[in-house]
């Protein structure tokens, strides 16, 4: 299957000023999160109103962009950064890291918790189900750009394998960005949406997000082509898998602790149902 060669630029106004598909997918992700957050803010048990949702998403946007760029440079291009520290600011060259963006959003959680004088996990549990919306649209942006393709395969075992035009090897590969869109985006959104519809113990929803994303990303990494300078490492574990393992462990621990804290006491004496005669 040949890759549908999209033009990454939707329209260009003048010089570098215009709109590309990648930027539009990021915008759609934040609009989708804002819409869902606004709907959830109107529920009777919501800890935040619509204005606070918009306020937080502004900080989250900064966390995603700044954390994603810094994380990519430090996690995946550290030797290049040491050689040329200004590479950090070369955003036109591309390069964003989800795990760096997650750290940026965690800082936004911490700041917003202090600002609104609410608990950290109140914020994390409220906004966690919205994150897969941005993950899904972002991976679609990767697909449209024809970047972050998967490992080499063949059409006999993978009929949907694609030949990407920017691939110098000219071989068929897994469209791993679509796998990530389906698992980390669509499926994770469905799981979190239905799980969080009814009240859950504090930090259980955010714990499930970490567990779900970490597990799906760890799986997809087996089909995703590692960066050229990290291929030797990826023979055992890829950088994405190394960064996802703590998410899986922390998420599982959070869920266990959440339910342990809300476990009903079983050692209290039974209440007599009738008076002694």
N, C-alpha and C positions, 0 to 999 in steps of 0.2 A: 504494500500500500504506500502510495506516495503522500508525503506530507502536503496538506493544502497550504500552499505558500502565501500566507497572509502578508499584507503590507503592514508593518508594525505601527506606521503613522496613519491615523484616521484622517486628519487634515493638518495642514501647515499654514500658519498665518504669515510669518516672516522669520527667516533665519531659523534659529532653534526653537522659536515660539510656535507652539501648536499643541495638538492632543494626540497621544499615542494610546494604543490598546492597553498597554501595561498600566499606565496611569489611570485609565478609565476603570480597569478591573479593581484597582485599589479603592477608587472613589465609590464604586458600586458596593464593595465590601463594607465600607464605613457607613454608607447610606442604609444598607440592609441591617447592620448592627444598630444604628440609630433608630430605625423603624421598630425593630423588635424590642429594643430597650424602652422606647416610648410606650409601646403597647403594654409591656410588663409593668411599667411605672404606674399604670392606671388601676392595677389590681389592688384590692383592699389591704393585703398584707405586704405591699411593696415598701422597702425601706427608703426608696428614692423617688423623687418626682421627675417630670419630663425635663425640667431645666437642669437638674443635677446630672441626668443622663447625658445631655448634650455637653455639659461642662466636663464630665469625666472623659467622654470620647475624644475631646480635644487633646487632653493629656495623654490618652492612650495612643492617639495618632503620632504624637511626638515620640512616645516610647517605642512604637513599632519602627518608625523611620530611623531615628537615631540609634536605637539599640540594634536594629537589624543590620545597619551599615557597619557599626563598630564591631558587632559580633562576627560578621562575615570576614572582616579584615583580620581580626584577632584569631578566629578559629580556623580559617581556611587560607588566608594569605599573609600569615604572620612574617615569614621570611621577606616577602616583598615589602611589607610595612617597615621592617627594620632597615631595609636597604633604602627605602624612600618613604618617610613618614607622611609626606603630602599625598600619598596614594589614598589615604583615608578619605580625602575630600574629592577624589575623582569619581563622583557618583555617576557621571555620564558613562563610565566604563561598566556600570552594572555591578551587581553583587549585594544580596541581602541574605541574612541568616534568620530563620524562624527562631532558633534558640536565643539569639541575641535580642530579637524583637520581644520575646517572652520576658527576658530580664528587664527590658525597658518598660514593659507593661506592668511588671511586678513593682517597679519603682513608682509608676503612676498610681497603682493601688495604694502603696504606702503613703504617698503624698495626699491622695484624695481622702484616705481614711483620717488623716490628721486634720485636713481641711473641714471635713463634714463631721468630725468627732464620732465616727462609726467604726465598727470593727473591720480589720483587714479582710477577714473571710466573709463578712457580710457583702463586701464589694466583689470579692473574687467569685463567690457563688452566684451573685446576681448577674455578672457579666460573662461568666464562663460559657454559657450556652450560645452566646452571640459570636464568639471567636471563630467557630468553624465557617461562618458565612464569609468572612474575610479570607480564610484559608482556601476555601473553594474558588472564590473569584481570583485570588492571587495565582493559584495553580493554573487556572485557565489563561491568565496573562502569560505565564511561562510557556504554555502550549502554543499560544498565538505567536509568541516571539520565536518559537522553535528552539528553546534553550532548556538546559537541565534534562536532556534526553536520557534514556535508559541504556542498559547494557545490551550488547550485541545478541541477537537471536535470529531466527529464520522464520519464514512465513509458513513452513510446514507445521512447526510446533506452536507458532503464535501468528495466526492469520491476520491479526490487526497490527502486526509489526510495521514500523514506518521507516522510510528513508528520509532523514532530515537534511535540508539543503545546505545547512552550515556545517555539516559533519564532514571533515576532511577524509574520513575513512571510507565514506560512501557505502555503508553497510546498513542492514535493517536492524532496528533497535526497538526495545520496549518503549511505548509512550508512557514513561513512568510518571510524568506530571499529571496525566489523566488518572492513573491509579491513585495518586495522592489526592487529587480533587475528589474522587469518589469516596475514598476511605477517610482521610483526615478532614474533608469538608462535608460532603453530603451525609455519609453514614454517621459520623461523629455528631453532626448537628441533630439528626433524628434521635440518636441515643440520648443526648443531653436534653433535648427538648421534652421528650416524654418522661424522662427521669425527673426533671425539675418541675413538672407541672404541679405536683403536690409538694408540700413542705418536706424538706429533708434535713437531717442533722447538719449542723454547721460544718463546713469545709468538706462535706461529702460530694457536692456537685463539682467543686473545683478539683477535688482529688480524682474524681472520675474523668475529668477533662485531661489531667496530666497522664493518668493511666491509659486512657483511650488514644490520645495523640501519640504518646511515647510508643505504644504497642504497634499502632498502624505505621508510624514512621520507621520503626525498626524493621517491620516486615517489608515495606516498599524499598528500603535501602538495598535489598538483595537484587532488585531489578533496576536500580538507578546507577548510572555511570559515575564513579567517583572522580573527583578532580585529579588531573594528570599527576600532580606532585604528591598526591595522597594514595596512589594506587597500591603501593607496597603495603601501606597500613591496611588498606581495604581488603587484602587477602585474608585477614582475620576478622576485623571489625572496621566498618567505615567510620568516618568522623561523625556522621549523622547518627549511627547506632551508639557510639560512645556517648554522645550528648543526650540520646534518648533514654539510655538505661537509668540514669538518676531520676528522670521523670516517671518512669514506670514504678520504680521502687518507692519514691516519695508519694506518688499518687495512691499506691496500694496502702502504704502506711497511714496516709491521711484518712482514707475510707475506713480502715479498721479502727483508728482512734475515734473518728466521728461517731461510729455506731457503738463503740465501747462506752463512750461518755453518755450516750442516750439509752443505754441498756437498762431496762427496768430492774430494780432490785428484787432478788429472789430469796433473800435470806431474812425478810421481815416476817414476823409471826403472823400466821393466818388470823383473819378477823372472824370471830365467832358469829355465826349466823343466827343463833338463838340464845336467849338468856338461860343461864343455869337455873335449874329448878331446885 
